[in-house]
Amino acid sequence: MKACFSLSLLLLSVSAPALAQDPAPAAVPAQVRALEGCWRGEGVVMDKPVVISLAARPITQGAMFLVEAQSHATSDPNDRYAAHLVFGGRGAPPKDGEATAISGFWIDSFGGDFTASGAGSVTKDGFDVAYAYPDATFVNRWRWKADRLAWSIVAKAGSAPEAAFASYELRRAPCAESGGSK
């Protein structure tokens, strides 16, 4: 037993320096981090008017960024939707700045069959991330100016033209105490 314990300590001491030297993850781009805080607004999803709120913050020791979205139809508060969007930086930064590539993961109230990984990049006034689903790719375009945020989602299927799926106009808002998305 004593030999096993000693061997365990030896292995831990040998592996600890290797872990400490792992390269740092690509930074979450500033255009994504600019979403930090809370947002409220209105929008349209598949021609249905909705009210939406976002709460955005860094997670996993700052290596990733989480946007929690909650919405409901204006005509029926019981017609609700919730999503968690996780973003991270990808790849090496260019010589003149930080990472410009973005990875994303979409998790929502439709459950495990409708999750998607995404990839995108920054723009001068926001960022884009595309999520591939079996029937179409959904391109999310995030744009802001001061305390206003425009978020649009278009569907791209094959050679067909882009089709509007959702669009939101939001403003920065105070963050309410929350127990998370339901």
TAJO-V25141 format. One line per field, one symbol per residue. ss: DSSP state (H for helix, E for strand, - for the rest). burial: + if it has 24 or more other C-alpha atoms within 12 Angstrom, else -. Layout:
ss->???
burial->???
//
This chain:
ss->-HHHHHHHHHHHHHHHHHHH---------HHHH---EEEEEEEEE--EEEEEEEEEEEEHHH-EEEEEEEEEE--EEEEEEEEEEEEEEE----------EEEEEEEE---HHH-EEEEEEEE--EEEEEEE----EEEEEEEEE--EEEEEEEEE------EEEEEEEEEEE---------
burial->-------------------------++++++++++++++++++++---++++++++++-----+++++++++-------+++++++++++--------++++++++++-------+++++++---+++++++----++++++++---++++++++---------++++++++----------
//
